Amino acid sequence: MVFSELIFLFGFFVLSSLAVLLTRRLTHSLRAENAVLLLSSLLFYAWGGPLLVLLLVGMTLICYFGAMLCELALDEKTQRTVFIVTIAAALGLLGFFKYTNLLTSTVCAIFGRTGGTNIVLPIGISFYTFQLISYVADVKRGQVRAQRNFAVLLLYASLFHQCIAGPIVRYSDVEQEILHRAVDEAEISRGITRFATGLCKKALLANGCAALCETLLPMDAALLPTLSSLGVALGGLCYTLQIYLDFSAYSDMAIGMGLMTGFHYRENFNFPYLCTSITDFWRRWHISLSSFFRDYVYIPLGGSRVPAPRHLFNLFAVWALTGLWHGASWNYLLWGLYFFVFLVAEKYVLDPVKEDEIDGLGRVLRRIYALGVVYFGWFLFRYEDLSLLGPTLGALFGANDASCASALTILGSNWIFLAICILCCTPALYRLHDQCAARFDSERGRTVLAAAEIAMPVILLFLSVTALVGDTYNPFLYLRF
């Protein structure tokens, strides 16, 4: 079940929200409300496979006891041992379910055999594993106290708003809200608007880009000779738009649902396609993942305050892990190392100009460079079957003698749609809203603006549901991670 399915929108979400609201009104007990949220979250997760809930509960139990033992350890050596065992157990479970298929298929390929394992990847395991690891690490560092109530920790790990595709929420960010939160009407209104915005971004824009991408960049080797340079270029643009609109839409909906229930999750995207470097891109893209690797891998390894060879190793380790985190396929590892190369180049080769010192033509050129790197990187990200990547890129640069007529027809029919998608990757609409709010300074103007803000989520929800009815292609790309 994903947030853009009708069964979620008109079934699970409505019922769970009513249950939470009634519990809040009848009991005035946050503990009872948390119990309803926990039950709802476990039911939501069980939808993808009832037995997989046991894995989530089991990993939470391991980290629950591990964190408590870290806090109660009488000496640093014991604490370190408990911490290592706990993290190894969590990563071992993640590795078994996520990477066993990759390892067995690779071994079989090396020895010329067919077959391998076929272990089902539990939805969201990469996200809740990292959340629990960050919790144990923060307890070991003394940044948070170990939670004695297992149900509270399980609610943190399983909260259905963000447990299956992020953002990666740290326990320190939501601890007080789990235990002492309050909800007001203004927050609920903001949450509804944010959720409706994300749903519209997914249902109307991301799904539309996905359909175009499937047409322009087919994953069928038999169709590779038919690819034209314009078709591949346009398909790459559609995929670039799709992956941002799709993933940021999920984060929008998660943040919106959090606001409706009193949780404030951190932003996960900051208009990444406005970046002026690859370093800047990763400050803006999937912020919760970037900050996780920074705080729990890069800095513990020594960060940049080490000799250059060790710094290169630290960067290599972080970006190899970043790539593998995204999927159990060698193309994701190569994708991570692809960014490693450019980040090293920006650090040691290119002129390290500060962002606020760039203006005019320099900023434009740096944006073209950064977007070009990201654009080609998404090709590597898309093709898990690397045998398709070379011919596709070859077609992009004219290796095929294929007509561009079909691509021109698609572009002519969809250029307005693509322009809207590009616009939604920028803060232009938010700035327009702010300008309207500033100019509507009369009482009548404020009334009109308030009415528009009330009507907008209703309109967005209506358009989204209309688009979703009968839509057979509606996955979230990041659900497989």
C-alpha positions as CSV (number, residue, x, y, z in Angstrom):
1,M,0.0,0.0,0.0
2,V,1.4,3.4,-1.0
3,F,0.1,6.9,-0.3
4,S,-1.2,7.4,-3.8
5,E,-3.4,4.3,-3.8
6,L,-7.1,4.9,-3.5
7,I,-7.4,2.2,-0.8
8,F,-5.0,4.2,1.3
9,L,-6.6,7.6,0.6
10,F,-10.2,6.6,1.2
11,G,-9.6,3.5,3.4
12,F,-6.7,3.3,5.6
13,F,-5.8,7.0,6.0
14,V,-9.4,8.0,6.6
15,L,-10.0,5.3,9.2
16,S,-6.7,5.7,11.0
17,S,-7.2,9.5,11.1
18,L,-10.7,9.1,12.5
19,A,-9.4,6.6,15.1
20,V,-6.7,9.0,16.2
21,L,-9.1,11.9,16.3
22,L,-11.7,10.0,18.3
23,T,-9.1,8.7,20.7
24,R,-7.8,12.3,21.2
25,R,-11.3,13.7,21.9
26,L,-12.6,10.9,24.1
27,T,-9.6,10.0,26.2
28,H,-7.4,13.2,26.1
29,S,-4.6,10.7,26.6
30,L,-1.5,10.9,24.4
31,R,-0.6,7.4,25.5
32,A,-3.8,6.1,24.1
33,E,-3.3,8.1,20.9
34,N,0.2,6.7,20.5
35,A,-1.3,3.2,20.9
36,V,-3.7,3.8,18.1
37,L,-0.9,5.2,15.9
38,L,1.3,2.2,16.7
39,L,-1.5,-0.3,15.8
40,S,-2.2,1.7,12.6
41,S,1.4,1.7,11.6
42,L,1.8,-2.1,12.2
43,L,-1.3,-2.8,10.2
44,F,0.0,-0.5,7.4
45,Y,3.3,-2.3,7.3
46,A,1.6,-5.7,7.5
47,W,-0.3,-4.9,4.3
48,G,2.9,-5.7,2.3
49,G,3.4,-9.0,4.2
50,P,2.2,-9.9,7.7
51,L,5.4,-11.9,8.5
52,L,7.6,-8.9,7.7
53,V,6.2,-7.1,10.7
54,L,8.2,-9.7,12.8
55,L,11.4,-8.5,11.2
56,L,10.6,-4.8,12.0
57,V,9.7,-5.7,15.6
58,G,12.7,-8.0,15.9
59,M,15.2,-5.4,14.7
60,T,13.6,-2.8,17.0
61,L,13.9,-5.2,19.9
62,I,17.6,-5.7,19.2
63,C,18.3,-2.0,19.2
64,Y,16.0,-1.5,22.2
65,F,18.2,-3.8,24.4
66,G,21.4,-2.7,22.7
67,A,20.8,1.0,23.5
68,M,19.9,0.2,27.1
69,L,23.0,-1.9,27.6
70,C,25.1,0.9,26.0
71,E,23.7,3.3,28.5
72,L,24.2,1.0,31.5
73,A,27.7,-0.2,30.5
74,L,30.2,0.4,33.3
75,D,33.2,1.0,31.1
76,E,33.9,2.2,27.6
77,K,35.2,-1.1,26.4
78,T,31.9,-2.9,27.3
79,Q,29.9,-0.1,25.8
80,R,31.9,-0.3,22.6
81,T,31.4,-4.1,22.4
82,V,27.7,-3.8,22.9
83,F,27.4,-1.1,20.3
84,I,29.4,-3.0,17.7
85,V,27.3,-6.2,18.3
86,T,24.0,-4.3,18.1
87,I,24.9,-2.4,14.9
88,A,26.4,-5.6,13.4
89,A,23.1,-7.5,14.1
90,A,21.0,-4.7,12.5
91,L,23.3,-4.4,9.5
92,G,23.4,-8.2,9.2
93,L,19.7,-8.4,8.9
94,L,19.7,-5.6,6.4
95,G,22.5,-7.3,4.4
96,F,20.8,-10.7,4.4
97,F,17.5,-9.5,3.1
98,K,18.9,-6.8,0.7
99,Y,22.1,-8.2,-0.7
100,T,22.0,-12.0,-0.5
101,N,20.4,-12.2,-4.0
102,L,23.1,-9.9,-5.4
103,L,25.9,-11.9,-3.9
104,T,24.6,-15.3,-4.9
105,S,23.8,-14.3,-8.5
106,T,27.2,-12.7,-8.8
107,V,28.9,-15.9,-7.6
108,C,26.8,-18.0,-10.0
109,A,27.8,-15.7,-12.9
110,I,31.5,-15.9,-12.0
111,F,31.3,-19.7,-12.1
112,G,29.1,-19.9,-15.1
113,R,26.1,-21.2,-13.4
114,T,22.5,-20.1,-13.3
115,G,20.2,-19.7,-10.3
116,G,20.7,-18.0,-7.0
117,T,18.5,-17.0,-4.1
118,N,15.2,-15.2,-4.4
119,I,14.8,-13.5,-1.0
120,V,12.0,-10.9,-0.9
121,L,13.1,-7.4,0.1
122,P,11.0,-6.1,3.0
123,I,9.6,-2.7,2.2
124,G,11.3,0.1,4.0
125,I,14.0,-2.0,5.6
126,S,16.7,0.4,4.5
127,F,14.9,3.4,6.2
128,Y,13.9,1.9,9.5
129,T,17.3,0.2,9.9
130,F,19.1,3.5,9.5
131,Q,16.7,5.1,11.9
132,L,17.4,2.5,14.6
133,I,21.1,2.7,14.0
134,S,21.1,6.4,14.5
135,Y,19.1,5.9,17.7
136,V,21.6,3.5,19.2
137,A,24.6,5.7,18.1
138,D,23.0,8.7,19.7
139,V,22.5,6.8,22.9
140,K,26.1,5.7,22.9
141,R,27.2,9.3,22.4
142,G,25.0,10.5,25.2
143,Q,22.9,12.7,23.0
144,V,19.6,11.0,23.9
145,R,18.6,8.7,26.8
146,A,17.7,5.1,26.0
147,Q,14.0,4.6,25.8
148,R,12.7,2.2,28.4
149,N,9.2,1.9,26.9
150,F,9.6,-0.6,24.0
151,A,6.2,0.5,22.5
152,V,7.5,4.1,22.2
153,L,10.6,3.0,20.3
154,L,8.6,0.7,18.1
155,L,6.3,3.6,17.3
156,Y,9.3,5.7,16.3
157,A,10.6,2.9,14.0
158,S,7.3,1.9,12.4
159,L,5.4,5.2,12.2
160,F,3.6,4.8,8.8
161,H,4.1,8.4,7.7
162,Q,7.7,7.8,6.9
163,C,8.7,4.2,7.8
164,I,8.8,2.8,4.2
165,A,10.4,5.6,2.2
166,G,11.7,8.3,4.5
167,P,12.7,10.8,5.3
168,I,15.1,9.2,7.7
169,V,13.9,10.6,11.0
170,R,16.3,10.7,14.0
171,Y,14.9,9.8,17.4
172,S,16.2,13.0,18.9
173,D,14.0,15.0,16.5
174,V,10.7,13.3,17.5
175,E,11.3,12.1,21.0
176,Q,9.5,15.0,22.6
177,E,6.7,14.9,20.1
178,I,6.1,11.2,20.7
179,L,5.9,11.9,24.5
180,H,4.5,15.5,24.7
181,R,3.0,16.7,21.4
182,A,0.1,19.0,20.8
183,V,-1.9,19.5,17.6
184,D,-3.7,22.7,16.5
185,E,-5.9,23.6,13.6
186,A,-3.3,25.7,11.8
187,E,-0.9,22.7,11.8
188,I,-3.6,20.4,10.5
189,S,-4.4,22.9,7.7
190,R,-0.7,23.1,6.8
191,G,-0.5,19.3,6.8
192,I,-3.5,18.9,4.6
193,T,-2.1,21.4,2.1
194,R,1.3,19.8,2.1
195,F,-0.1,16.3,1.7
196,A,-2.4,17.4,-1.2
197,T,0.6,19.1,-2.9
198,G,2.6,15.9,-2.7
199,L,-0.2,13.7,-3.9
200,C,-0.8,16.0,-6.9
201,K,2.9,16.1,-7.6
202,K,2.9,12.3,-7.6
203,A,-0.4,11.5,-9.4
204,L,-0.3,14.2,-12.1
205,L,3.4,15.0,-12.7
206,A,5.6,12.0,-11.6
207,N,3.3,9.4,-13.1
208,G,3.0,11.4,-16.3
209,C,6.8,11.6,-16.6
210,A,7.1,7.9,-15.8
211,A,4.7,7.0,-18.7
212,L,6.8,9.1,-21.1
213,C,10.0,7.7,-19.8
214,E,8.8,4.1,-20.3
215,T,8.0,5.0,-23.9
216,L,11.2,6.9,-24.7
217,L,13.6,4.7,-22.7
218,P,12.3,1.1,-22.9
219,M,14.0,-1.5,-20.8
220,D,13.8,-4.0,-23.7
221,A,17.0,-5.0,-25.5
222,A,15.1,-5.7,-28.7
223,L,14.0,-2.0,-28.9
224,L,17.5,-0.5,-28.5
225,P,18.1,-0.1,-32.2
226,T,15.0,2.0,-32.5
227,L,16.2,4.6,-30.0
228,S,16.9,8.1,-31.5
229,S,19.2,10.7,-30.0
230,L,16.3,13.1,-29.4
231,G,14.2,10.3,-27.9
232,V,16.9,9.2,-25.4
233,A,17.7,12.8,-24.5
234,L,14.0,13.5,-23.9
235,G,13.6,10.2,-22.0
236,G,16.5,11.2,-19.8
237,L,14.8,14.5,-19.0
238,C,11.6,12.7,-18.2
239,Y,13.4,10.3,-15.8
240,T,15.3,13.2,-14.2
241,L,12.0,15.0,-13.5
242,Q,10.2,11.8,-12.5
243,I,12.7,10.7,-9.8
244,Y,12.6,14.1,-8.1
245,L,8.9,14.6,-8.4
246,D,8.2,11.0,-7.2
247,F,10.5,11.0,-4.2
248,S,9.9,14.5,-3.1
249,A,6.2,13.9,-3.4
250,Y,6.5,11.0,-0.9
251,S,8.4,13.3,1.5
252,D,5.8,16.0,1.1
253,M,3.0,13.6,2.0
254,A,5.0,12.2,5.0
255,I,5.7,15.7,6.3
256,G,2.0,16.6,5.7
257,M,0.7,13.6,7.6
258,G,3.2,14.3,10.4
259,L,1.8,17.9,10.8
260,M,-1.7,16.5,11.0
261,T,-0.8,14.4,14.0
262,G,1.7,16.8,15.7
263,F,5.0,15.6,14.3
264,H,7.5,17.9,12.5
265,Y,9.8,16.0,10.2
266,R,12.7,17.8,8.7
267,E,12.7,18.8,5.0
268,N,14.2,16.1,2.7
269,F,14.7,18.2,-0.4
270,N,15.7,21.8,-1.1
271,F,15.2,22.2,-4.9
272,P,18.3,20.1,-5.8
273,Y,18.2,20.9,-9.5
274,L,19.1,24.5,-8.7
275,C,22.5,23.3,-7.5
276,T,25.8,24.9,-8.6
277,S,28.0,21.9,-7.9
278,I,27.7,18.2,-7.0
279,T,28.6,19.1,-3.4
280,D,25.7,21.5,-3.4
281,F,23.4,18.9,-5.0
282,W,24.0,16.5,-2.2
283,R,23.2,19.2,0.3
284,R,19.8,19.6,-1.3
285,W,18.9,16.0,-2.4
286,H,17.7,13.4,0.1
287,I,19.0,15.5,2.9
288,S,18.2,13.0,5.6
289,L,20.3,10.3,3.9
290,S,23.2,12.7,3.2
291,S,23.3,13.9,6.8
292,F,23.1,10.3,8.1
293,F,26.2,9.2,6.2
294,R,27.9,12.4,7.2
295,D,27.2,12.0,10.9
296,Y,27.4,8.3,11.3
297,V,30.0,7.2,8.7
298,Y,32.1,10.1,7.3
299,I,32.8,12.0,10.6
300,P,33.5,8.8,12.6
301,L,36.0,7.8,10.0
302,G,37.8,11.1,10.4
303,G,36.0,13.3,7.9
304,S,38.2,15.8,6.2
305,R,40.5,16.4,9.2
306,V,42.9,13.7,8.1
307,P,45.7,13.4,5.5
308,A,44.6,13.4,1.9
309,P,44.9,9.7,1.2
310,R,42.7,8.9,4.3
311,H,40.2,11.6,3.3
312,L,39.9,10.0,-0.2
313,F,39.3,6.6,1.5
314,N,36.6,8.2,3.7
315,L,34.9,9.7,0.7
316,F,35.2,6.5,-1.2
317,A,33.6,4.5,1.6
318,V,30.7,6.9,2.0
319,W,29.8,7.0,-1.6
320,A,30.2,3.3,-2.2
321,L,27.8,2.7,0.7
322,T,25.5,5.5,-0.6
323,G,25.3,3.7,-3.9
324,L,24.7,0.2,-2.4
325,W,22.1,1.6,0.0
326,H,20.0,2.6,-3.0
327,G,19.7,-0.9,-4.3
328,A,21.2,-4.4,-4.5
329,S,22.6,-4.1,-8.0
330,W,26.1,-3.2,-9.2
331,N,24.8,-0.2,-11.2
332,Y,23.9,1.6,-7.8
333,L,27.5,1.0,-6.6
334,L,28.8,2.5,-9.8
335,W,26.3,5.4,-9.4
336,G,27.7,6.2,-6.0
337,L,31.3,6.0,-7.2
338,Y,30.4,8.2,-10.1
339,F,29.5,11.0,-7.7
340,F,32.6,10.2,-5.6
341,V,34.8,11.1,-8.7
342,F,33.1,14.5,-9.1
343,L,33.2,15.3,-5.4
344,V,36.9,14.5,-5.3
345,A,37.5,16.6,-8.4
346,E,35.6,19.5,-6.8
347,K,37.6,19.2,-3.6
348,Y,41.0,18.8,-5.0
349,V,41.0,19.8,-8.7
350,L,38.4,22.4,-9.5
351,D,38.5,25.9,-8.1
352,P,36.9,25.7,-4.6
353,V,34.9,28.9,-4.9
354,K,32.4,29.6,-2.2
355,E,28.7,29.6,-3.2
356,D,28.1,33.3,-2.1
357,E,31.0,34.4,-4.3
358,I,29.4,33.1,-7.5
359,D,27.2,35.4,-9.6
360,G,26.1,36.1,-13.1
361,L,27.6,33.9,-15.9
362,G,29.6,31.9,-13.4
363,R,26.6,30.7,-11.6
364,V,24.8,29.8,-14.8
365,L,27.8,27.8,-16.1
366,R,28.2,26.0,-12.7
367,R,24.5,25.1,-12.8
368,I,24.9,23.7,-16.4
369,Y,27.9,21.6,-15.2
370,A,26.1,20.3,-12.1
371,L,22.9,19.5,-13.9
372,G,24.8,17.8,-16.7
373,V,26.6,15.5,-14.2
374,V,23.3,14.7,-12.4
375,Y,21.5,14.1,-15.7
376,F,23.9,11.5,-16.9
377,G,24.1,10.0,-13.5
378,W,20.4,9.2,-13.6
379,F,21.0,7.0,-16.7
380,L,23.4,4.9,-14.6
381,F,20.8,4.8,-11.8
382,R,18.0,3.7,-14.1
383,Y,19.7,0.7,-15.7
384,E,20.2,-2.2,-13.3
385,D,21.0,-4.2,-16.4
386,L,24.2,-2.5,-17.4
387,S,24.2,-4.2,-20.8
388,L,21.4,-1.8,-21.8
389,L,23.3,1.3,-20.6
390,G,26.0,1.4,-23.3
391,P,23.7,1.1,-26.3
392,T,21.3,3.7,-24.8
393,L,24.1,6.2,-24.3
394,G,25.4,5.3,-27.7
395,A,22.0,6.2,-29.2
396,L,22.0,9.5,-27.3
397,F,25.2,10.4,-29.2
398,G,23.9,9.3,-32.6
399,A,25.1,5.7,-32.8
400,N,21.7,4.6,-34.1
401,D,20.4,5.7,-37.5
402,A,16.9,6.1,-36.1
403,S,14.4,8.7,-36.9
404,C,13.5,11.4,-34.4
405,A,10.0,11.8,-35.7
406,S,8.4,9.9,-32.9
407,A,10.3,11.8,-30.3
408,L,9.3,15.1,-31.9
409,T,5.7,14.1,-31.9
410,I,5.9,13.2,-28.2
411,L,7.7,16.5,-27.4
412,G,5.1,18.5,-29.4
413,S,2.3,16.9,-27.5
414,N,3.8,17.2,-24.0
415,W,6.0,20.3,-24.0
416,I,3.5,22.3,-21.8
417,F,3.3,19.3,-19.4
418,L,7.1,19.1,-19.2
419,A,7.4,22.9,-18.7
420,I,5.0,22.6,-15.7
421,C,7.1,19.7,-14.3
422,I,10.3,21.8,-14.7
423,L,8.6,24.7,-13.0
424,C,7.6,22.5,-10.1
425,C,11.3,21.6,-9.6
426,T,11.9,25.3,-8.7
427,P,10.6,27.6,-5.9
428,A,8.8,29.8,-8.5
429,L,5.3,28.8,-7.3
430,Y,6.2,29.3,-3.6
431,R,7.6,32.8,-4.5
432,L,4.4,33.6,-6.4
433,H,2.4,32.7,-3.3
434,D,4.6,34.9,-1.1
435,Q,4.3,37.8,-3.5
436,C,0.5,37.5,-3.6
437,A,0.4,37.4,0.2
438,A,2.5,40.5,0.4
439,R,0.4,42.4,-2.0
440,F,-3.0,41.3,-0.6
441,D,-2.6,43.5,2.4
442,S,-6.2,44.8,2.6
443,E,-8.8,43.0,4.6
444,R,-10.6,42.0,1.4
445,G,-7.4,40.8,-0.1
446,R,-6.6,38.7,2.9
447,T,-10.0,37.1,2.8
448,V,-9.6,36.2,-0.9
449,L,-6.2,34.7,-0.2
450,A,-7.5,32.7,2.7
451,A,-10.3,31.4,0.6
452,A,-7.9,30.4,-2.1
453,E,-5.7,28.6,0.4
454,I,-8.7,26.6,1.6
455,A,-9.8,25.8,-1.9
456,M,-6.4,24.8,-3.2
457,P,-5.9,21.5,-1.4
458,V,-9.5,20.5,-2.3
459,I,-8.8,21.2,-5.9
460,L,-5.5,19.4,-5.8
461,L,-7.0,16.3,-4.1
462,F,-9.8,16.3,-6.7
463,L,-7.4,16.4,-9.6
464,S,-5.2,13.8,-8.1
465,V,-8.0,11.3,-7.4
466,T,-9.3,11.9,-10.9
467,A,-5.9,11.0,-12.3
468,L,-5.5,8.0,-10.1
469,V,-8.8,6.4,-11.0
470,G,-8.0,3.7,-13.6
471,D,-4.2,4.5,-13.5
472,T,-2.4,1.2,-13.6
473,Y,1.2,2.7,-13.3
474,N,1.5,4.1,-9.8
475,P,4.6,2.9,-7.9
476,F,7.0,4.9,-5.8
477,L,10.5,4.5,-7.1
478,Y,12.1,4.6,-3.6
479,L,9.8,1.8,-2.2
480,R,12.3,-0.8,-3.4
481,F,15.1,0.7,-1.3
